[in-house]
């Protein structure tokens, strides 16, 4: 008997609950918790599910985890509606100090002391590299490269003409 035949169901390794389904179920819970609709199927359509097979799959998943999604949605709505408390002056001053300390730590990571020392040692070489003398040398080298690029084919043509004349 052949056991390597095609299996039924979802492909192997396919998740039963993917990110798109989680997002759709979360939006559905938001619509239901807000009171925009009382029917999960309508909420599925409002969340962007338009395929009937997708809606059937979402209904099965909703039946299992609806309480969890509704609880999270109600908590999010409650958190959105609670006013934000302004921090005290002491907390704000500590926050500024913490931000400055984090910025200094970040600067030490991005620009560590040993790299600063290397940059100080390399500064004279950078100045020499950017000096007018070196700029002139770069121009001379560029002209030499262009001359070589032009003269090589001309030398090859002259050799070819000499060999041709010798044969003829």
C-alpha positions in Angstrom: 0.0 0.0 0.0 1.3 3.4 -1.0 1.7 5.7 2.1 3.3 8.6 0.2 0.0 9.8 -1.3 -1.5 13.2 -0.9 -2.7 14.0 2.6 -5.9 15.9 3.3 -6.2 19.3 5.1 -3.8 22.2 5.5 -0.3 21.8 4.2 2.3 20.5 6.7 3.8 23.3 8.8 0.9 25.7 8.1 -0.1 27.4 11.3 -3.7 27.0 12.4 -3.8 30.6 13.6 -1.7 32.9 11.5 -1.0 36.6 12.0 -3.7 37.7 9.6 -6.3 35.7 11.5 -5.1 37.1 14.8 -5.4 40.6 13.5 -8.9 40.0 12.1 -10.1 38.4 15.3 -8.6 41.3 17.3 -10.4 43.8 15.1 -13.6 41.8 15.4 -13.4 41.9 19.2 -12.8 45.7 19.0 -15.9 46.1 16.9 -18.0 44.0 19.2 -16.6 45.6 22.4 -17.3 49.1 21.0 -20.9 48.1 20.2 -20.5 48.9 16.5 -22.1 45.5 15.8 -23.4 42.5 17.8 -22.9 39.9 15.1 -19.4 38.3 14.8 -19.9 37.6 11.0 -20.6 41.3 10.3 -17.6 42.2 12.4 -15.5 39.8 10.4 -16.6 41.5 7.2 -15.9 44.9 8.7 -12.4 43.7 9.6 -11.7 42.8 6.0 -12.6 39.1 5.7 -14.6 38.8 2.5 -14.1 35.2 1.4 -16.7 32.8 2.8 -14.2 30.0 3.5 -12.1 32.5 5.4 -15.2 33.7 7.4 -16.1 30.0 8.3 -12.5 29.4 9.5 -12.7 32.6 11.6 -16.0 31.6 13.1 -14.5 28.3 14.3 -11.5 30.1 15.8 -13.8 32.8 17.3 -15.9 30.1 19.0 -12.8 28.8 20.8 -11.1 32.1 21.8 -13.8 34.8 21.7 -13.7 35.4 25.5 -9.9 36.0 25.4 -10.1 38.4 22.5 -13.1 40.3 23.9 -11.3 40.7 27.3 -8.2 42.1 25.6 -10.3 44.5 23.4 -12.3 45.8 26.5 -9.0 46.3 28.3 -7.5 48.3 25.4 -10.7 50.4 25.1 -10.6 51.1 28.9 -6.9 52.0 28.7 -7.6 54.4 25.8 -10.3 56.1 27.8 -8.3 56.6 31.0 -6.7 60.0 31.3 -3.0 60.2 31.3 -1.5 61.5 34.5 1.1 64.2 34.2 4.4 63.3 35.8 5.5 65.2 38.9 8.4 67.7 38.7 10.7 65.3 40.5 9.9 62.5 38.0 10.4 64.9 35.1 13.8 66.0 36.3 14.9 62.4 36.8 13.6 61.6 33.3 15.8 64.4 31.8 18.8 63.1 33.7 18.1 59.5 32.5 17.8 60.7 28.9 21.1 62.5 29.2 22.8 59.5 30.7 21.4 57.3 27.9 22.6 59.8 25.3 26.1 59.8 26.9 26.1 56.0 26.9 25.0 55.9 23.3 27.8 58.4 22.4 30.4 56.2 24.1 29.1 53.2 22.1 29.1 55.0 18.8 32.3 56.9 19.4 34.4 54.9 21.8 37.6 56.4 23.3 40.0 54.1 21.4 38.5 55.2 18.1 38.8 58.8 19.2 42.5 58.2 19.8 42.9 56.5 16.4 41.2 59.5 14.8 43.6 61.9 16.5 46.5 59.9 15.3 45.2 59.8 11.7 44.4 63.5 11.6 47.9 64.6 10.2 47.6 61.9 7.5 44.1 63.1 6.6 45.4 66.7 6.4 48.2 65.5 4.1 45.7 63.5 1.9 43.5 66.6 1.5 46.4 69.0 0.9 46.8 70.9 -2.4 49.9 68.9 -3.3 48.0 65.6 -3.0 45.1 67.1 -5.0 47.6 68.0 -7.8 49.0 64.4 -7.6 45.5 63.0 -8.1 45.0 65.2 -11.1 48.3 64.1 -12.6 47.5 60.4 -12.0 44.1 60.8 -13.6 45.7 62.4 -16.7 48.3 59.6 -16.8 45.5 56.9 -16.7 43.7 58.7 -19.6 46.9 58.9 -21.6 47.6 55.2 -21.0 44.1 54.3 -22.0 44.5 56.2 -25.3 48.1 55.3 -26.1 47.8 51.5 -25.6 45.4 50.9 -28.5 47.5 53.3 -30.7 50.7 51.3 -29.9 48.9 48.1 -30.7 47.7 49.5 -34.0 51.3 50.6 -34.9 52.6 47.1 -34.1 49.9 45.6 -36.2 50.7 47.9 -39.1 54.4 47.1 -38.8 53.7 43.3 -38.9 51.4 43.8 -41.8 54.0 45.7 -43.8 56.6 43.1 -43.0 54.3 40.3 -44.3 53.2 42.3 -47.4 
